[in-house]
Amino acid sequence: MQSSTNASLNSALSPKLKALQQKIQDPVYIENAVDRIAVVISSRIVESKTPSLYPADILTR
């Protein structure tokens, strides 16, 4: 029963969502995505001019 539910859900997914589903199964894609996130966060830390008591504040600037 569950496999038929999964099949019907997969057929309802958009092509873009299907492509993303395949990409997240690829370890190289995930590694590159994590590296990119690290670069963005590092850049925001370096560019931050006002120190904050809450490190997560840099993500909202």
KOLGU-4560 file (N, C-alpha, C; in nm, 3 decimals, padded with zeros to 5 digits):
<recs>
<n_xx: 00.082 n_yy: -00.119 n_zz: 00.000 ca_xx: 00.000 ca_yy: 00.000 ca_zz: 00.000 c_xx: 00.086 c_yy: 00.126 c_zz: 00.000 mol: A seq: 1 type: MET>
<n_xx: 00.194 n_yy: 00.124 n_zz: 00.079 ca_xx: 00.278 ca_yy: 00.241 ca_zz: 00.086 c_xx: 00.348 c_yy: 00.268 c_zz: -00.047 mol: A seq: 2 type: GLN>
<n_xx: 00.390 n_yy: 00.164 n_zz: -00.117 ca_xx: 00.459 ca_yy: 00.184 ca_zz: -00.245 c_xx: 00.366 c_yy: 00.247 c_zz: -00.347 mol: A seq: 3 type: SER>
<n_xx: 00.238 n_yy: 00.214 n_zz: -00.345 ca_xx: 00.145 ca_yy: 00.277 ca_zz: -00.438 c_xx: 00.124 c_yy: 00.424 c_zz: -00.401 mol: A seq: 4 type: SER>
<n_xx: 00.126 n_yy: 00.455 n_zz: -00.272 ca_xx: 00.115 ca_yy: 00.594 ca_zz: -00.227 c_xx: 00.238 c_yy: 00.672 c_zz: -00.272 mol: A seq: 5 type: THR>
<n_xx: 00.357 n_yy: 00.614 n_zz: -00.256 ca_xx: 00.480 ca_yy: 00.680 ca_zz: -00.300 c_xx: 00.479 c_yy: 00.701 c_zz: -00.450 mol: A seq: 6 type: ASN>
<n_xx: 00.431 n_yy: 00.604 n_zz: -00.524 ca_xx: 00.425 ca_yy: 00.615 ca_zz: -00.670 c_xx: 00.333 c_yy: 00.728 c_zz: -00.711 mol: A seq: 7 type: ALA>
<n_xx: 00.219 n_yy: 00.740 n_zz: -00.646 ca_xx: 00.126 ca_yy: 00.847 ca_zz: -00.682 c_xx: 00.183 c_yy: 00.983 c_zz: -00.643 mol: A seq: 8 type: SER>
<n_xx: 00.255 n_yy: 00.991 n_zz: -00.530 ca_xx: 00.318 ca_yy: 01.117 ca_zz: -00.491 c_xx: 00.428 c_yy: 01.156 c_zz: -00.589 mol: A seq: 9 type: LEU>
<n_xx: 00.509 n_yy: 01.059 n_zz: -00.630 ca_xx: 00.616 ca_yy: 01.087 ca_zz: -00.725 c_xx: 00.562 c_yy: 01.133 c_zz: -00.859 mol: A seq: 10 type: ASN>
<n_xx: 00.451 n_yy: 01.078 n_zz: -00.903 ca_xx: 00.395 ca_yy: 01.119 ca_zz: -01.031 c_xx: 00.338 c_yy: 01.260 c_zz: -01.024 mol: A seq: 11 type: SER>
<n_xx: 00.302 n_yy: 01.307 n_zz: -00.903 ca_xx: 00.247 ca_yy: 01.441 ca_zz: -00.887 c_xx: 00.355 c_yy: 01.547 c_zz: -00.872 mol: A seq: 12 type: ALA>
<n_xx: 00.479 n_yy: 01.507 n_zz: -00.851 ca_xx: 00.588 ca_yy: 01.603 ca_zz: -00.832 c_xx: 00.621 c_yy: 01.673 c_zz: -00.963 mol: A seq: 13 type: LEU>
<n_xx: 00.657 n_yy: 01.799 n_zz: -00.951 ca_xx: 00.700 ca_yy: 01.874 ca_zz: -01.069 c_xx: 00.836 c_yy: 01.822 c_zz: -01.115 mol: A seq: 14 type: SER>
<n_xx: 00.870 n_yy: 01.844 n_zz: -01.241 ca_xx: 01.002 ca_yy: 01.800 ca_zz: -01.290 c_xx: 01.117 c_yy: 01.863 c_zz: -01.211 mol: A seq: 15 type: PRO>
<n_xx: 01.101 n_yy: 01.988 n_zz: -01.170 ca_xx: 01.207 ca_yy: 02.054 ca_zz: -01.093 c_xx: 01.226 c_yy: 01.986 c_zz: -00.958 mol: A seq: 16 type: LYS>
<n_xx: 01.116 n_yy: 01.950 n_zz: -00.894 ca_xx: 01.123 ca_yy: 01.882 ca_zz: -00.766 c_xx: 01.185 c_yy: 01.743 c_zz: -00.780 mol: A seq: 17 type: LEU>
<n_xx: 01.152 n_yy: 01.676 n_zz: -00.888 ca_xx: 01.212 ca_yy: 01.544 ca_zz: -00.915 c_xx: 01.363 c_yy: 01.556 c_zz: -00.933 mol: A seq: 18 type: LYS>
<n_xx: 01.405 n_yy: 01.660 n_zz: -01.006 ca_xx: 01.548 ca_yy: 01.682 ca_zz: -01.029 c_xx: 01.620 c_yy: 01.709 c_zz: -00.897 mol: A seq: 19 type: ALA>
<n_xx: 01.558 n_yy: 01.789 n_zz: -00.811 ca_xx: 01.618 ca_yy: 01.817 ca_zz: -00.680 c_xx: 01.625 c_yy: 01.692 c_zz: -00.594 mol: A seq: 20 type: LEU>
<n_xx: 01.524 n_yy: 01.609 n_zz: -00.604 ca_xx: 01.523 ca_yy: 01.483 ca_zz: -00.529 c_xx: 01.642 c_yy: 01.396 c_zz: -00.570 mol: A seq: 21 type: GLN>
<n_xx: 01.671 n_yy: 01.394 n_zz: -00.699 ca_xx: 01.785 ca_yy: 01.317 ca_zz: -00.747 c_xx: 01.917 c_yy: 01.379 c_zz: -00.703 mol: A seq: 22 type: GLN>
<n_xx: 01.925 n_yy: 01.510 n_zz: -00.707 ca_xx: 02.049 ca_yy: 01.578 ca_zz: -00.669 c_xx: 02.087 c_yy: 01.552 c_zz: -00.524 mol: A seq: 23 type: LYS>
<n_xx: 01.988 n_yy: 01.551 n_zz: -00.435 ca_xx: 02.023 ca_yy: 01.534 ca_zz: -00.293 c_xx: 02.070 c_yy: 01.392 c_zz: -00.261 mol: A seq: 24 type: ILE>
<n_xx: 02.058 n_yy: 01.303 n_zz: -00.356 ca_xx: 02.112 ca_yy: 01.168 ca_zz: -00.339 c_xx: 02.259 c_yy: 01.162 c_zz: -00.377 mol: A seq: 25 type: GLN>
<n_xx: 02.309 n_yy: 01.269 n_zz: -00.440 ca_xx: 02.447 ca_yy: 01.274 ca_zz: -00.489 c_xx: 02.538 c_yy: 01.337 c_zz: -00.383 mol: A seq: 26 type: ASP>
<n_xx: 02.633 n_yy: 01.258 n_zz: -00.328 ca_xx: 02.722 ca_yy: 01.312 ca_zz: -00.224 c_xx: 02.804 c_yy: 01.433 c_zz: -00.270 mol: A seq: 27 type: PRO>
<n_xx: 02.842 n_yy: 01.437 n_zz: -00.395 ca_xx: 02.920 ca_yy: 01.551 ca_zz: -00.447 c_xx: 02.834 c_yy: 01.677 c_zz: -00.446 mol: A seq: 28 type: VAL>
<n_xx: 02.709 n_yy: 01.665 n_zz: -00.485 ca_xx: 02.617 ca_yy: 01.779 ca_zz: -00.482 c_xx: 02.602 c_yy: 01.832 c_zz: -00.340 mol: A seq: 29 type: TYR>
<n_xx: 02.583 n_yy: 01.742 n_zz: -00.245 ca_xx: 02.566 ca_yy: 01.782 ca_zz: -00.105 c_xx: 02.694 c_yy: 01.849 c_zz: -00.053 mol: A seq: 30 type: ILE>
<n_xx: 02.809 n_yy: 01.793 n_zz: -00.087 ca_xx: 02.936 ca_yy: 01.852 ca_zz: -00.043 c_xx: 02.952 c_yy: 01.993 c_zz: -00.098 mol: A seq: 31 type: GLU>
<n_xx: 02.921 n_yy: 02.012 n_zz: -00.226 ca_xx: 02.931 ca_yy: 02.145 ca_zz: -00.286 c_xx: 02.831 c_yy: 02.242 c_zz: -00.224 mol: A seq: 32 type: ASN>
<n_xx: 02.712 n_yy: 02.194 n_zz: -00.193 ca_xx: 02.611 ca_yy: 02.280 ca_zz: -00.131 c_xx: 02.657 c_yy: 02.325 c_zz: 00.008 mol: A seq: 33 type: ALA>
<n_xx: 02.712 n_yy: 02.233 n_zz: 00.085 ca_xx: 02.762 ca_yy: 02.267 ca_zz: 00.219 c_xx: 02.878 c_yy: 02.366 c_zz: 00.209 mol: A seq: 34 type: VAL>
<n_xx: 02.967 n_yy: 02.344 n_zz: 00.113 ca_xx: 03.079 ca_yy: 02.437 ca_zz: 00.093 c_xx: 03.028 c_yy: 02.576 c_zz: 00.058 mol: A seq: 35 type: ASP>
<n_xx: 02.928 n_yy: 02.583 n_zz: -00.027 ca_xx: 02.873 ca_yy: 02.713 ca_zz: -00.068 c_xx: 02.809 c_yy: 02.784 c_zz: 00.051 mol: A seq: 36 type: ARG>
<n_xx: 02.736 n_yy: 02.711 n_zz: 00.133 ca_xx: 02.675 ca_yy: 02.769 ca_zz: 00.252 c_xx: 02.783 c_yy: 02.823 c_zz: 00.345 mol: A seq: 37 type: ILE>
<n_xx: 02.891 n_yy: 02.748 n_zz: 00.361 ca_xx: 03.002 ca_yy: 02.791 ca_zz: 00.446 c_xx: 03.065 c_yy: 02.919 c_zz: 00.393 mol: A seq: 38 type: ALA>
<n_xx: 03.079 n_yy: 02.931 n_zz: 00.262 ca_xx: 03.137 ca_yy: 03.052 ca_zz: 00.202 c_xx: 03.047 c_yy: 03.172 c_zz: 00.228 mol: A seq: 39 type: VAL>
<n_xx: 02.918 n_yy: 03.155 n_zz: 00.210 ca_xx: 02.824 ca_yy: 03.266 ca_zz: 00.232 c_xx: 02.826 c_yy: 03.310 c_zz: 00.378 mol: A seq: 40 type: VAL>
<n_xx: 02.820 n_yy: 03.215 n_zz: 00.469 ca_xx: 02.821 ca_yy: 03.249 ca_zz: 00.612 c_xx: 02.953 c_yy: 03.315 c_zz: 00.650 mol: A seq: 41 type: ILE>
<n_xx: 03.064 n_yy: 03.261 n_zz: 00.601 ca_xx: 03.195 ca_yy: 03.321 ca_zz: 00.631 c_xx: 03.204 c_yy: 03.463 c_zz: 00.580 mol: A seq: 42 type: SER>
<n_xx: 03.155 n_yy: 03.486 n_zz: 00.459 ca_xx: 03.156 ca_yy: 03.622 ca_zz: 00.402 c_xx: 03.075 c_yy: 03.718 c_zz: 00.487 mol: A seq: 43 type: SER>
<n_xx: 02.961 n_yy: 03.673 n_zz: 00.533 ca_xx: 02.878 ca_yy: 03.759 ca_zz: 00.617 c_xx: 02.945 c_yy: 03.788 c_zz: 00.751 mol: A seq: 44 type: ARG>
<n_xx: 03.016 n_yy: 03.693 n_zz: 00.804 ca_xx: 03.089 ca_yy: 03.716 ca_zz: 00.930 c_xx: 03.198 c_yy: 03.820 c_zz: 00.909 mol: A seq: 45 type: ILE>
<n_xx: 03.274 n_yy: 03.805 n_zz: 00.800 ca_xx: 03.384 ca_yy: 03.897 ca_zz: 00.772 c_xx: 03.331 c_yy: 04.037 c_zz: 00.742 mol: A seq: 46 type: VAL>
<n_xx: 03.220 n_yy: 04.047 n_zz: 00.669 ca_xx: 03.165 ca_yy: 04.176 ca_zz: 00.630 c_xx: 03.090 c_yy: 04.244 c_zz: 00.744 mol: A seq: 47 type: GLU>
<n_xx: 03.058 n_yy: 04.170 n_zz: 00.846 ca_xx: 02.982 ca_yy: 04.226 ca_zz: 00.958 c_xx: 03.066 c_yy: 04.333 c_zz: 01.026 mol: A seq: 48 type: SER>
<n_xx: 03.009 n_yy: 04.452 n_zz: 01.037 ca_xx: 03.084 ca_yy: 04.563 ca_zz: 01.096 c_xx: 03.049 c_yy: 04.585 c_zz: 01.241 mol: A seq: 49 type: LYS>
<n_xx: 02.930 n_yy: 04.549 n_zz: 01.281 ca_xx: 02.891 ca_yy: 04.571 ca_zz: 01.420 c_xx: 02.885 c_yy: 04.438 c_zz: 01.492 mol: A seq: 50 type: THR>
<n_xx: 02.963 n_yy: 04.424 n_zz: 01.597 ca_xx: 02.959 ca_yy: 04.298 ca_zz: 01.671 c_xx: 02.822 c_yy: 04.278 c_zz: 01.736 mol: A seq: 51 type: PRO>
<n_xx: 02.783 n_yy: 04.155 n_zz: 01.745 ca_xx: 02.654 ca_yy: 04.123 ca_zz: 01.803 c_xx: 02.672 c_yy: 04.020 c_zz: 01.913 mol: A seq: 52 type: SER>
<n_xx: 02.583 n_yy: 04.025 n_zz: 02.009 ca_xx: 02.586 ca_yy: 03.925 ca_zz: 02.115 c_xx: 02.528 c_yy: 03.792 c_zz: 02.066 mol: A seq: 53 type: LEU>
<n_xx: 02.457 n_yy: 03.798 n_zz: 01.955 ca_xx: 02.391 ca_yy: 03.680 ca_zz: 01.901 c_xx: 02.450 c_yy: 03.646 c_zz: 01.764 mol: A seq: 54 type: TYR>
<n_xx: 02.536 n_yy: 03.546 n_zz: 01.757 ca_xx: 02.603 ca_yy: 03.513 ca_zz: 01.630 c_xx: 02.507 c_yy: 03.486 c_zz: 01.514 mol: A seq: 55 type: PRO>
<n_xx: 02.390 n_yy: 03.436 n_zz: 01.541 ca_xx: 02.296 ca_yy: 03.406 ca_zz: 01.433 c_xx: 02.243 c_yy: 03.532 c_zz: 01.367 mol: A seq: 56 type: ALA>
<n_xx: 02.262 n_yy: 03.649 n_zz: 01.429 ca_xx: 02.216 ca_yy: 03.775 ca_zz: 01.370 c_xx: 02.277 c_yy: 03.800 c_zz: 01.233 mol: A seq: 57 type: ASP>
<n_xx: 02.397 n_yy: 03.751 n_zz: 01.208 ca_xx: 02.462 ca_yy: 03.776 ca_zz: 01.080 c_xx: 02.386 c_yy: 03.712 c_zz: 00.965 mol: A seq: 58 type: ILE>
<n_xx: 02.307 n_yy: 03.612 n_zz: 00.994 ca_xx: 02.234 ca_yy: 03.542 ca_zz: 00.888 c_xx: 02.115 c_yy: 03.623 c_zz: 00.840 mol: A seq: 59 type: LEU>
<n_xx: 02.070 n_yy: 03.719 n_zz: 00.918 ca_xx: 01.951 ca_yy: 03.796 ca_zz: 00.881 c_xx: 01.986 c_yy: 03.930 c_zz: 00.820 mol: A seq: 60 type: THR>
<n_xx: 02.113 n_yy: 03.961 n_zz: 00.809 ca_xx: 02.153 ca_yy: 04.091 ca_zz: 00.750 c_xx: 02.157 c_yy: 04.083 c_zz: 00.601 mol: A seq: 61 type: ARG>
</recs>
